[in-house]
Amino acid sequence: MSTLSDIEVSSALVMDDQADVCRLVVRQLEQIGLSATGICTKPELVAALERAHPDLLLLDLSLGESDAIEIFRVLSEQRYEGRAVLMSGHGAPILEHARRIGERSGIAIGGILRKPFRRQDLQALLVDMPSPVRSSDAPAPAEDDPMLLQTAIDRNWLEFWYQPKINLKENRVVGAESLARIRHPERGVLSPAAFLPSAGVDALHALTLQAVESAFLAERRLSAVLPQPRLSVNLAGHTLHYPDLLAQLKEIRDIVEGGSQMILEVTESDVIEDVIAAQEFAMRAVLHGFAISIDDFGSGYSTFERLRRIPFSELKLERSLVDGCSRDRQLRSICQAAVQLGHDFEAEVVGEGVEDIADLETLRELGFDLVQGFHFARPLPLEEFLKYTASRQDSQG
């Protein structure tokens, strides 16, 4: 059982425009065993941050002449690296909107407390809160190098890691999503955020071909553990315009003797950008034995009419709509609607970014078919993914 020693917070600041509330929360923190100070105004916060940055900021949403949204900007300007816990008597939807605005501002939101709350509620939140990422631990910001991906391909720095996809009804691994990584000789392992945004179309096309080849080869090894493994590969939207793309994918499949149906993931935003190209590619891909997944659904605001044009068999709900669905009635409603939509299209519905048991159980209750996320496993190098899958299979008999 988690105890006070699990709380990795040494200093805390409480900000509420009501002085009596400030004193109450400070007292609760002190009873837990933490050093805390209370403030009521924006100038007091600025002065406090000039002296030192606390590990934790408990922040009320309504602050008289100010508000939490304005404070997020202050924290961002001050490069605040601790965690912010949001406090309010407002309902869950308002708190969740505030959480998302804070995260979009670059603030690490450590949790939410509905007023009034008990000391036990506060302590439980602190015990379960992940440690804040310090600047010394954080990866160095990516350089805006449009040639990084092409260089990685030319120098054989490219790797493909796999994040397990879990069948909710059977609670077992059924496949994985392939995710690219660069193992840089100086900067270490780089995620797609470091090299995809600035990459050129030719490099993205080469990445797609390598990803498909690696996935087919991985599938052959995975077949020893899973019956008919289902691996998926992301396609960059611009690569859909390559006239020979499908022929190249088929050629790779023939050369490596790929057996199962490869899933090609096309983001919703790419569908919106050029629905005709997406429709033609998807239709041909399905006719030639591939499957199509609409990835990041909910991020592009597509119309249902556009979806009707794409022959997809999988609908992946964007992680920002999944994270927190157990405690946010509006997110739950969106998830529920997505399940009905996907099933009406005779497609399986996947929840991305599942990180806690409460969200997982909500998705199970709503009828999601598959899930993936840190709750089960982060993306893993192939050897580790194979071990993870074999271990789960053995544990389930």
N, C-alpha and C positions, 0 to 999 in steps of 0.2 A: 504493500500500500504506500502511496506517495506521502511524503512528510514535508515538514518545513524545510528540511535540508535540501529538498529538491527544487526549492524556489531560487532561481539564479538572478536575484534582484538585490542590489545593495543600496540603491537610493531611489526615492519616489517623490513625485511632485503631483499634488492634487489641485486641479483648476476647476472652480465652480464659483459663479457669481454670488451665491448665497454663503455667507461666512459660516453659518452654523452647520451647513452641509459639509463644507471644507473641513471644519474641526472634527466632525463625526467620522469622515472617511480617513483623515489623518490618524485619529485615535484607533480605528480598526486596523490600519496598517501597523501601527506601533504595537498593538496587541498580538499581531501575527509575528512581530519581531523585526520589522523593517523601519529604517529611518525615513521619515516623510516630512514634507513641508506643504502648507496650503497657500494658494494664491487665488485672487479673484478677478484680476484684470489683465488685459493684453500687455500693458507696459510692465507689469510685474513679471509676466512670463519672459518677455524680452530680456529684462534685467537678470532673471534667474538663469537663462540660457547663456548669457555672457559670462557668468561665473563658472558654471559647469553644466553638462548635460546629464540629467538623471537617467537611470536605466529604464524608468517607467514613468509615464505621464497618464494619470487618470483625468479624463477630459469630459466635462459636461457639454452637451450639444448647444444649449441655450445659455448665453453668457451676457445677458443684459444688452449693452450696446454692441457687443461682438457676438461671435458664434464659432462653432467648431470648424466650419469651412474656412473662415478667415484664419483661424489658428493653424490649420493644415498648411496654408501658404507660408505662415511664419516659420513653422517647423521645417518646411522644405528649404526655405531661404537660409535657415541656420544649419542645414545639413544634419538634422537630428537623426541619430542612429539607434535610439532606444525603441521601446514599444509604447504605443498609445492604447489605452483601454477607454472605450467610449461609455459614458454614463448618461442616462436620460430616463425620464418618465414617459417619453413618447413610445408609440407602439413599435413592434418589431419591423414593419416595412421602413419606417423613417430611420431606425437604427441601421438597418442593412444598407439603405441608400448612403448614409453617412460613412459606413465602412468602406463601400466601394469608392466613394469620392476620396477618402483618405488614402486608400491603396493606390488610386490613380495618381495621387500627388506624391507618391513615393514614400509614404509613411507606413511603417509596419504596424498593423492593427493587431494587438494582442488579444482582443476579445471585446465582449459587450456585456454591460451590466444594466439591467432594468431597475430603475429606482421604484420603491426602496429595496435595497438588498441587504443581506445579513453578512456578518463577518465571515461566516462559513462559505458563503457564495464567493466572496472575494478571494479567500484562501484557495478554494478549489480551482478558480480560474488561474491564479498565479502558479499553482502546482502544475497544471496541465499546459501552461504557456511555453511554446518553444523558445529557446534562448535567442536573444537578438543577435543579428549578424554584425560583427564589428568590422570596421574598415580594413583591419589587418587580415581578417578571414575572408573578406569578399573578393571574388575574382576581379582582376584588373579590367577596367572598362575596355570594350573591344575597340580596336582601331578601325577607322572607316577605310578599309582596304578592299576595294572591289575585286582585287586579284587573289584574295586569300583562298577562296574555294578552289579556283583553278590551280593555284600553286599546290594546294593540298592534294588535288587529284594527280598532278604531274609528279609529285614527290612521294606518292603513296602514303600520305598521312591520314587518309580517310578511313574511318571505321563505321560499322553499323551496329548499333545496340538495339535491344529489343525489350519493349515493355509488355508484360503479359496482359492478355485479355481474358477475363473471367466470365464463364457462363453462370448467371445468377441462380438459375434453377438447380443446377447440379453442383455449384460452387467449385468448379474445376477449371483449369487452364485449357483453353481451346485454341489459342494462337497468340499472336503478338503483333504490335505495330513496330515497324522498322524506323529507327530514328538515327540520323547521321551525326557523327562526332568527328572532330579533327583532333588528332593527337599531335599537337605542335611541339617541336623540340625545345622551345623556350617557354611557351605560355601554358603548357600542359594540355589537358583535355578541354576542348572548346565545344560549347553547345551551339545549336543552329542560330541562336540570336547573335552570335559573334560573326557569322559568315554568310548567312542567307540574305539578309536585307539588302546588302550592297552587291550581291553576286550578279554577274552577267547572265544573259539567257543561255549562252552556249555552255557555261559552266553548270547551270541548273539542269540542262539537258543531259550532260555527261553524268551528273550526280544521279539523276533518275535512272539511267541505264545501269550504273553500278549498283544502285540500291536494289533494283529488281533482280539482277544477277545474284547478289549476295543473299537476298531473301529466298530465292529458289534453292541455292546451295544450302542455306540454313534449314530449309524445309525438309530436305533429304535427311539431314541428321535428326531433326525433330520428329520425323516419322517413326523413329525407333521408340519414341516415348509416347507420342500422341497419335491416335488414329485420325487421319485426314486433318492435319494442322492447317490453320487459317492464318496466313501472314498477310499483312497489308503494308503498302508503300505509298508515301505521299508524292503527289505529282504537283509540281509548280505550274500555276495557271498558264504562264507564257509558253511552256513546253508543249501545250496542247496544239499549238499552231505548227509544230514540226510535222510536215506531211508524212514522213517516214517513221514517226514515233511508234505507231502500233506495229508496223512490220518489224521494227527493231526489237520490240518487246517479245513478239512471237518468236523471232530468231533466237533470242536469249533463252526462252523457254525450251525450244527444241534442242539447243546445244547442251544445256545442263539437264535435260530430260526432267523438267519440272512436272510434277504430277498433279498436285491439288490446285484449286482455283485461287489464283492470286487476286487480292483485293486492291484496287487502285483508288486512293483517296483523293478526291477533288474538293477543295474548300468551297463553302457556300459563296464566299466573296468572289472566287474565280468564276463560279457559275453565273453570278450576277454581271460580272464584267463583260463576259462574252458568252451568252447563253447558247448561241448558235454553234460556236466552236465546241463548247462543252457537250452539247447535245449530240453533235455528230461523232465526236470522239467516243463518248460513253456508249452510244448505240453500237458502233463498230466493235468496241472492246468487248461488250457483252456477247455479240455474235461470234466473236473469236475466242470465247472461253474465259474471259476475265470477269471480275465482278467490280461494281462501282459503289463507293461509299461517299456520301456527302459529309464532309468533315467540318468541324467548327460550326455546326448548325446553330443559329441564334445570334451569330456575330455579324451577319451581313444583311439582315432584314429583307430576305428574299420573299417574293410573293409565292403563294401556293401554286399559281399558274406556272411559274418558272420551274418549280420542282416537278410538276407534271410532265415536263419535257425531258427529264433525265431518267433513264432506266436504272435507278439505284436499288440496291438490295440491303443497304445499311445506312442508317442515319445516326450520326455521332453528335450528341448535344454538347455544345461549347462549355468548357469547364466553369466559366463564371456563372452559368445558370445552374450548375450542379452543386457547386460549393455553397453550403449553407441552406440547401433546399429543405433540410429537416426542421429548420427553425424559422424560415421565411415563407409565409403563406403564399406570397406572390410567386416566388421561385418554384414552390411546389406545384402551383397551378400551371406554370409554364412547362414544367417537366411532365406533368400529367397530360397536357395538351400535345406535347411532342410525342409521347408514347402512342396516343390515339392516332396522330397524324402518320407516324411511321408505320404503324400496324395497318392502317387503312391503305397505305401504299404497298402492303405486303413486304415490308422491310423490317429487319431487326433494328432495335434501337439501342444505342450504346451511350453510356454515361462516362464522360472523360473527367479526369481530375478528382476522383474520389479519394478523400484523405481522412475521413473519420467514419466510425461505425454507424453514427446516427444518420448521416447522409446515405450510406450504403443501404441501411434497412429501409429508408424512405424510397430509394430507387427500386428496391426489391418489391416493396408494397405496391408501387405504382405500375409495375409490370415491365421494367427495363429488362432487356434480354442479356446484355453484356455490359461489363464495366471495366475500367482500367484506372490506375492511379496509385499514388504513393501509399495508400492504405495496404495495398498488396505488395507492390514492388516499384522501385524506380527503374528507368531504362537500364538494362544490364548488357554487358558484353556477351557475345554469343555463348561462350563456355559457361558463364555464370547463369545465363538464362536457361540453358539446358539442364544444369544442376538444379536450379529452382523448380523447373517444371517436373523433373524426375522426382524430386523430394515431395512435391505436392501430390503427385500421382501415387507414390508409395504410402504416404500418410492417409490416403483415402481408400487404400486397399485395391 
